[in-house]
């Protein structure tokens, strides 16, 4: 008896997705996973057959730069078994259904599968934005063809990134250090971080003074007020200072108080009456934010949940594959009619009619280069269940709850707030106090940006002033002068760099997490708390690219490249002219690198002219170092690993050089070993060493001094 044929072989990317979809389709369908991409450009030269390398000069590049930039694809060793299993399964199927993700990568995987499997049965493409029974059955009943424009856009991006990386990275190895890499979007992201670090390094702090007064009414109600004007002139604040000089900006019409003037003013107001001269109130409505896109999910998840972009996408992937949320790579803020109806029903059930917006609220996609037609990220299905109702735990519960709350908020009533501003005079000074009251919380009941506890956030937002009237007399409980130092521009966090990249049109939803991950993996950026701190190596690489290949790290140029890829994705662009323009000709990458390679002075590029640092600061084979070259014999000292470029001061540089030139000083002799204990500084920070380094002898025992311990406090007893 002949074996019964399957109705169809359905191929998805992951086993979790396969299991979930298989449970909805039944025994007539077999659902298998491709485990991601099944073919790719060669990862390294050894992957390419030696005969092929002999025949083609471009073989290790993986792109035929001699003929229309045709990619040379290989099936990685670890994927050969998977491909064979898919081929065997297809023999028993009446049709092949490609159910990979509905984006460029998913479309590309589907195309590569057809190229490898060479199906002799009909091929269909099914697409869906959520893994629910209804969505899967709807998708399988309404298949479409593979979108070759999306495939072409993905392939062009892959080729482009390969040409960029494989052409520029070897140059970085020769001129700066082995193991470095350049990337089309990665290098632009690093440049943004480096520019901010250099701004911090060049920053000059300014000082200003003002007064704070604690005032009270006849009923003993107290509130704070801050000095705003003296003699009718606005008092200087941080925003009035020039960051490059630490002085007031040219043309700033403000009064800059020093300590003496603040003390003199303090004496005047202490002797004066305090009188309310104006009371202003204004009402303001707040609209809820749009539902999540990939970018806003990463930003808010980073701020609220302290998760990295990479972690957020990993958790979101699991939520999607388990059928809990819609597809997580999207730049759309659109919600389906079904999702809107389900949200509105849930709001009415949970919060009551008063909290439901009178009309359905729609949002417009504003991000540059918005691409494939997905929905926003929202809870899957029509039930809009909470994380508790589903039974989610840990990070999945936290991320899902944030998505659920944001989705609910989109269809809730606006929040209404009342703001108060009160002006009080004392002597020749005016003080100002502000208050805020939530008249009606509206969507705040479900969702407050930057907070994962809406009720607590509502409590915190209440800063009501006591009832006050014009001409009312007050008493000062306490008045104190305050000294302020202006702060350098903040370093980027994962949330703010994603927002910056998106606003500039650099990168796309599917790439933000990998960009941030890659620049950390490659040693260009380190995390300090939530801050992204560029390394000295990042400064050297950016210096080289800015000086010799400025267009390649230019935001507008990179954004224009992204737009051309978007044009190819919708059939309005052609890959060949695009790649030719990028790689060939006098202005092309290939000729630029060949023409400039010999003119790049490695020592000059690796010398960082950092503002305010008298010593030479260089990046060497073993990391960054400072060097005093004023003597016949230069003295160089490694910069500890935990020192950021903007935190290297002239005093610290001199101290490192002095410690190196003085050589190791013994803290004392170990009582049992009878060998000296040294306190030393190396490229990874301060450490203790037991004994001397002896040529051909055993390496002495070393232990790092913890980062929270000041090395100067380490004495013999502590060591």
Rosetta blueprint (number, residue, H / E / L):
1 X L
2 X L
3 X L
4 X L
5 X L
6 X E
7 X L
8 X E
9 X E
10 X E
11 X E
12 X E
13 X L
14 X L
15 X H
16 X H
17 X H
18 X H
19 X H
20 X H
21 X H
22 X H
23 X H
24 X H
25 X H
26 X L
27 X L
28 X L
29 X E
30 X E
31 X E
32 X E
33 X E
34 X L
35 X L
36 X L
37 X L
38 X L
39 X L
40 X E
41 X E
42 X L
43 X L
44 X L
45 X H
46 X H
47 X H
48 X L
49 X L
50 X H
51 X H
52 X H
53 X H
54 X H
55 X H
56 X L
57 X L
58 X L
59 X L
60 X L
61 X L
62 X L
63 X E
64 X E
65 X L
66 X L
67 X L
68 X L
69 X L
70 X E
71 X E
72 X L
73 X E
74 X E
75 X L
76 X L
77 X H
78 X H
79 X H
80 X H
81 X H
82 X H
83 X H
84 X H
85 X H
86 X H
87 X H
88 X H
89 X H
90 X H
91 X L
92 X L
93 X E
94 X L
95 X E
96 X E
97 X E
98 X E
99 X L
100 X L
101 X L
102 X L
103 X L
104 X H
105 X H
106 X H
107 X H
108 X H
109 X H
110 X H
111 X H
112 X H
113 X H
114 X H
115 X H
116 X H
117 X H
118 X L
119 X L
120 X L
121 X L
122 X E
123 X E
124 X E
125 X E
126 X L
127 X L
128 X L
129 X L
130 X L
131 X L
132 X L
133 X H
134 X H
135 X H
136 X H
137 X H
138 X H
139 X H
140 X H
141 X H
142 X L
143 X L
144 X E
145 X L
146 X L
147 X L
148 X H
149 X H
150 X H
151 X H
152 X H
153 X H
154 X H
155 X H
156 X H
157 X H
158 X H
159 X H
160 X H
161 X H
162 X H
163 X H
164 X H
165 X H
166 X H
167 X H
168 X H
169 X H
170 X H
171 X H
172 X H
173 X H
174 X H
175 X H
176 X L
177 X L
178 X L
179 X L
180 X L
181 X L
182 X L
183 X L
184 X L
185 X L
186 X H
187 X H
188 X H
189 X H
190 X H
191 X H
192 X H
193 X H
194 X H
195 X H
196 X H
197 X H
198 X H
199 X H
200 X H
201 X H
202 X H
203 X L
204 X L
205 X L
206 X L
207 X E
208 X E
209 X E
210 X E
211 X E
212 X E
213 X E
214 X E
215 X E
216 X E
217 X L
218 X L
219 X L
220 X L
221 X L
222 X E
223 X E
224 X E
225 X E
226 X E
227 X E
228 X E
229 X E
230 X E
231 X L
232 X L
233 X E
234 X E
235 X E
236 X L
237 X L
238 X H
239 X H
240 X H
241 X E
242 X L
243 X L
244 X L
245 X L
246 X L
247 X L
248 X E
249 X L
250 X L
251 X L
252 X L
253 X L
254 X L
255 X E
256 X L
257 X L
258 X L
259 X H
260 X H
261 X H
262 X H
263 X H
264 X H
265 X H
266 X H
267 X H
268 X H
269 X H
270 X H
271 X L
272 X L
273 X L
274 X E
275 X E
276 X E
277 X E
278 X E
279 X E
280 X E
281 X E
282 X E
283 X E
284 X E
285 X E
286 X E
287 X L
288 X L
289 X L
290 X L
291 X L
292 X E
293 X L
294 X H
295 X H
296 X H
297 X H
298 X H
299 X H
300 X H
301 X H
302 X H
303 X H
304 X H
305 X H
306 X L
307 X L
308 X L
309 X H
310 X H
311 X H
312 X H
313 X H
314 X H
315 X H
316 X H
317 X H
318 X H
319 X H
320 X H
321 X H
322 X L
323 X L
324 X L
325 X E
326 X L
327 X L
328 X L
329 X L
330 X L
331 X L
332 X L
333 X L
334 X L
335 X L
336 X L
337 X H
338 X H
339 X H
340 X H
341 X H
342 X H
343 X H
344 X H
345 X H
346 X H
347 X H
348 X H
349 X H
350 X H
351 X H
352 X L
353 X H
354 X H
355 X H
356 X E
357 X L
358 X L
359 X L
360 X L
361 X L
362 X L
363 X L
364 X L
365 X L
366 X L
367 X L
368 X L
369 X L
370 X L
371 X L
372 X L
373 X L
374 X L
375 X L
376 X L
377 X E
378 X L
379 X E
380 X L
381 X L
382 X L
383 X L
384 X L
385 X L
386 X L
387 X H
388 X H
389 X H
390 X H
391 X L
392 X L
393 X L
394 X H
395 X H
396 X H
397 X H
398 X H
399 X H
400 X H
401 X H
402 X H
403 X H
404 X H
405 X H
406 X H
407 X H
408 X H
409 X H
410 X H
411 X L
412 X E
413 X L
414 X L
415 X E
416 X E
417 X E
418 X E
419 X E
420 X E
421 X E
422 X E
423 X E
424 X E
425 X E
426 X E
427 X L
428 X L
429 X E
430 X E
431 X E
432 X E
433 X E
434 X E
435 X E
436 X E
437 X E
438 X E
439 X E
440 X E
441 X L
442 X H
443 X H
444 X H
445 X H
446 X L
447 X L
448 X E
449 X L
450 X L
451 X E
452 X L
453 X L
454 X H
455 X H
456 X H
457 X H
458 X H
459 X H
460 X H
461 X H
462 X L
463 X L
464 X L
465 X L
466 X L
467 X L
468 X L
469 X L
470 X L
471 X L
472 X L
473 X E
474 X E
475 X E
476 X E
477 X E
478 X E
479 X E
480 X E
481 X E
482 X E
483 X E
484 X E
485 X E
486 X L
487 X L
488 X L
489 X L
490 X L
491 X L
492 X L
493 X E
494 X H
495 X H
496 X H
497 X H
498 X H
499 X H
500 X H
501 X H
502 X H
503 X H
504 X H
505 X L
506 X L
507 X L
508 X L
509 X L
510 X L
511 X L
512 X H
513 X H
514 X H
515 X H
516 X H
517 X H
518 X H
519 X H
520 X H
521 X H
522 X L
523 X L
524 X L
525 X E
526 X E
527 X E
528 X E
529 X L
530 X L
531 X E
532 X E
533 X E
534 X E
535 X L
536 X H
537 X H
538 X H
539 X H
540 X H
541 X H
542 X H
543 X H
544 X H
545 X H
546 X H
547 X H
548 X H
549 X L
550 X H
551 X H
552 X H
553 X H
554 X L
555 X H
556 X H
557 X H
558 X H
559 X H
560 X H
561 X H
562 X H
563 X H
564 X H
565 X H
566 X H
567 X H
568 X H
569 X H
570 X L
571 X L
572 X L
573 X L
574 X L
575 X H
576 X H
577 X H
578 X H
579 X H
580 X H
581 X H
582 X H
583 X H
584 X L
585 X L
586 X L
587 X L
588 X L
589 X H
590 X H
591 X H
592 X H
593 X H
594 X H
595 X H
596 X H
597 X H
598 X H
599 X H
600 X L
601 X L
602 X H
603 X H
604 X H
605 X H
606 X L
607 X E
608 X E
609 X L
610 X L
611 X L
612 X L
613 X L
614 X L
615 X L
616 X E
617 X E
618 X E
619 X E
620 X E
621 X L
622 X L
623 X E
624 X E
625 X E
626 X E
627 X E
628 X E
629 X L
630 X L
631 X L
632 X L
633 X L
634 X L
635 X E
636 X E
637 X E
638 X E
639 X L
640 X L
641 X L
642 X L
643 X L
644 X L
645 X H
646 X H
647 X H
648 X L
649 X L
650 X H
651 X H
652 X H
653 X H
654 X H
655 X H
656 X H
657 X H
658 X H
659 X H
660 X H
661 X H
662 X H
663 X L
664 X L
665 X E
666 X E
667 X E
668 X E
669 X E
670 X L
671 X L
672 X L
673 X L
674 X L
675 X L
676 X E
677 X E
678 X E
679 X E
680 X E
681 X E
682 X E
683 X L
684 X L
685 X E
686 X E
687 X E
688 X E
689 X E
690 X E
691 X L
692 X L
693 X L
694 X L
695 X L
696 X L
697 X L
698 X L
699 X L
700 X L
701 X E
702 X E
703 X E
704 X E
705 X L
706 X L
707 X L
708 X L
709 X L
710 X L
711 X H
712 X H
713 X H
714 X L
715 X L
716 X L
717 X L
718 X L
719 X L
